[in-house]
Amino acid sequence: MTGHIEPMVGRYVHVDIAGTTHRIYFEEAGSGIPLVCLHTAGSDGRQWRHLLADEAFAKAFRIIAFDLPWHGKSNPPADWDGTEYQLTTARYTETIRAFCAALDLDRPVVMGCSIGGRIVLNLAIDHAAEFRALIGLEAADFQAPWYDTSWLNRPDIHGGEVCAALVSGLVAPQSPAETRMETLWAYKQGGPGVFKGDLYFYRVDGDLRGRTKAIDTSACPLYLLTGEYDFSCSPEDTLRTAAGIPGAAVVVMEKLGHFPMSENPDQFRRYIAPVLDAIKQQKTI
């Protein structure tokens, strides 16, 4: 064969969530320490393809990215009757834990971005012993909504285009045009109401103010990295959150916005490489 074949392999796993079987799509590459990657609201696991294809990281980590139900190649459950989709803290947490259990992962590292970064904080609060380390990208205990979600699921508006338009300003100006457009394309393909449903968790149900003080970073290291151009979860939001968590490592990433792993993967690599090395070596940065 003469074509370039990327190393990740995609499969489905059947996962029991709240008594209902879900067929969840995931891609993985590499071997070693399990590293589970959580995509942003309204998108899917394609955001992590550059990390999955990184041969150096794959030598020490089994990198796994899955699509939440309703996202990407993970359909809604078979018994879904069309009821409006809304992501809650409890549901999101249970989904991650059930997925890790279904793959029999031994104390995985979990790295999430945006809503994935927020839920990482909840994992640190309630389930730290289950994880080797937690990485929150564009993560904070709360951000005041700057958007009107009623625009995200209306019959007179193309949902995918308005979702992509909403987040387009969150990409740093230095991000290459190719990866910028790839990041936005996933939003244009999202299912009806899915982005809006994810933002229910982000703006209503997932307020962690007052709870993050319970995080014990000696039990599970916590890394928080936020792009300097992110105005949804601003560096100030992340720094404020980290200030209330003794031992949390915090970095503001230059020339990056809200989607670091997909909008500018080379720049993101400069920041995530030391974190993954620290986890591999079981040291702090």
MOJO-V224875 format. One record per helix or strand of 2 or more residues. SS is the DSSP state (H for helix, E for strand). FROM is the first residue (numbers start at 1). TO is the last residue. Records with the same first field share a line. If there is no record, write none. Layout:
SS: FROM-TO / FROM-TO
This chain:
E: 9-17 / 20-29 / 33-38 / 61-66 / 109-113 / 133-137 / 221-227 / 249-253
H: 45-52 / 55-58 / 89-102 / 115-126 / 128-130 / 149-152 / 159-168 / 177-188 / 194-205 / 212-214 / 235-243 / 260-263 / 265-281
